[in-house]
Amino acid sequence: KAREPLTDKFVDACACPGCGKVVMFEKDGFFVPVTDTDELAEKRQFCHNRVPGWELDADGRIKLDTNGDSVWSTRPCGTPLFEFNGARRHSISEYIAKHAKGSFKLLIADEVHQFKSKSSDRGVAFHQLVTSTKWTLTLTGTFFGGKSTSIFWLLHRLNHGVRRDFAFHDEKRWARLYGVLETTRRRRRNDDADEDGVYTGNRRYRNQAKEQPGVSPAIVSRLLDTTIFLSLKDLNMAMPAYKEEVVALDMLDDQGQQYHNMDRSLKQLAVQSSRYLSTWLQWSLARPNSAFRDEVVVVDEVDDEDGKSIRKVPLMELPAINPNGHKWLPKENWLADFCKIEKQQGRKVLIYVRQTGTRDIQDRVMMPLQANGLRVSILGGNVDPRKREEWIAKRVNTIDALICNPRLVETGLDLVQFSTVVFFEIEYSLYTLWQSVRRV
């Protein structure tokens, strides 16, 4: 039902399938509700109602404030009104916040560290559910992510005291009080003469603060009244011995020389331009384990005017490393020998690798294991998350080792059938590292 401004009567009107608000069109200087779907078919119409969301700029991109952060406000709904695509998807958290606020007394949020982001959809949905319930119980095994701001927005959504003392965009002030801030003072070379005072000779600098890993003990004051920390010892259960160790291996001479040349070249580019930083990081992590194949380092060529990527440009070629008559690289040989020893002791091994997408190395990791008489399976991303534990249970008695990406098993799985975890490739995310290492 909607009020017709010309007659001041309530009429049956069309509603937007996206936001649910009445569709209004301009007529004779008034905005009137649309009462006939045929009016929507006359031309391509979009819903212009304002809805909560990330504010958009004139180009339709997410608007950023002076600090470079996304602005949460309102934006046009933009739902097309001239087509039918079947059932529409609607956020359950937004529905609860709008129509069922107070209906649920307690919100239980497991793996709450997944909602830590400032502006992710998960974080926004979590906030909507928190404000719709009276009590909130959160659970996680990896609360901190290394930096103080890794818990700032979680606490801001959960703790009234944090909201009272800090604004939503006060993460820098939070880091200054409870974390580690690295301040860099720079002076642009090209603008030295123009920026210096003509008469005073004062030099002008630009200060830039960046948060580094680390937290202050004072942060505990924000947690003591709302947080309970438990460890396995608190459960008073007899647990088997547990230890972690790092194994250092030497690369082949050709492999090490190629790697260090690549690392040096990419690092120099990263120093010159930050857009090469991710290229240097990912290739430095990945190449030691993919040296068995020919690869080419490519970078994005960027348009100076709008900053958009134009095309991929080859930067350097990395030929495959020949193991000097041996079939496998040193790391692959070590893994096969280690898994054989574990098998002799009746222990199954869980092997984690990061390169499982377009640069998949799982088949290569499996080959030296099978060549040494080991039974191996690969858990791929095509297995439904709800069926992964069942998938593993069906195969666990017929394998000696399982290869997978740690992100596939980091939450919700109990892999107690495996006694040993090997990170063939180290995981970059501390959350994923800590979660996946305790699956066994």
Buried (B, 14 or more C-beta within 10 A) or exposed (E): EBEBBEEEEEEEBBBBBBBBBBBBBEEEEEEBBBBEEEBBEEEEBBBBBEBBBBBBEEEEEBBEEEEEBEBBEEBBBBBBBEEEEEEEEEEEBBEBBEEEEEEEEEBEBEBBBBBBBBBEEEBBBBBBBBBBBEEBEBEBBBBBBBBBBBBBBBBBBBBEEBEEBBEBBBBBBBBBBBBBBEEEEEEEEEEEEEBEEEEEEEEEEEEEEEBEEEBBEEBEEBBEEBEEEEEEEEEEEEEEEEEEEEEEEEBBEBBBEBBEEBBEBBBEBBEEEEBBBEBBBBBBBBBBBBBBEEBEBEBEEBEEEEEEEEEEEEBBEBEEBEBEEEEBBBBBBBBBEBBBEBBEEEBBBBBBBBBBEEEBBBEBBBBBBEEBEBEBBBBBEEBEEEEBEEBBEEEBEEBBBBBBBBBBBBBEBEBEBBBBBBBBBEBEBBBBBBBBBBBB
